């Protein structure tokens, strides 16, 4: 298996592991025994015992969980022999937010590494390679033909990529105004042939896409201390930009102002990760940081069963100075379960639909 194929699976598994490790470390700091540390949900597949903890890989690769010995916050009727509910508010808050904090820190550190490394690049020369469609102009010939952002162009008529370069591609399209182009693309690992007719504008063909090579030859110098200072600064800006985009997307999602192509489940993330890995480790790390940041923010939402939902319930209980009954908690958790299953099921359904386009 190629690294570009394996990398997305390692990415998702690694980020879930980091999230659950955040919960695990806070539990150990609180001196509470952890019964289970699981990657995935459902029946146990393989694992091993470390002290009192069963570290396992479970059957369904959707998230993971840390279960305290003798107590599971998602099963309100469980006993609490080790005193989790007796812990101070801030300790329980840290336990529930430990995974969120771990994901946010991971995202920032990855962006620091990318930012610092970018300072070392002395030369960056495009290499002949498949052309990545970075943007499709609305109402253009490319959009009408069905080209999508993220497609990789392998051929334009007789031009082949690799073989020709991006400048040759631009000149070729300019000379094909009002003429049919046969475009061979790679979309999520599947090759497709698309026909498009570039518009003739002032004697030049315009397809309506922005594209770039997927491979570059880079020459780097050794790291110096100032690279890390710049890396921290650039990471802060990019961290804020990605966060703003995530919150903007959530706002559009609440208003239902999104298209199905903007929603990705596990299959879609793996496909996007494969494309990023093909473009080099720097692009892959930026994507990993963005997904880690997204995991952190989404888990902070006050949806029951998510970390933010537990924090919301705990906060309300602290404000009214009495705990909810087990029956009320069960109803809240079941509502959260229904919401999450609906969201996850819809995302996977859209992923599968895209596979058969």
Secondary structure by P-SEA (a helix, b strand, c coil): cccccaaaaaaaaaaaaaaaaaaaaaaaaacccccccccccccccbbbbcccccccccccccccccccccccccccccccccccccccaaaaaaaaaaaaaaaaaaaaaaaaaaaaaaaaccbbbbccccccccccccccccccccccccbbbccccccccccccaaaaaaaaaaccccccbbbbbcccbbbbbbbbbbbcccccccbbbbbbcbbbbbbccccaaaaaaaaaaaaaaaaaaaaaaaaaaaaaaaccccccccccaaaaaaaaaaaaaacaaaaaaaaaaaaaaaaaaaaccccccaaaaaaaaaaaaaacccccaaaaaaaaaaaaaaaaaaaaaaaaaaaaaaac
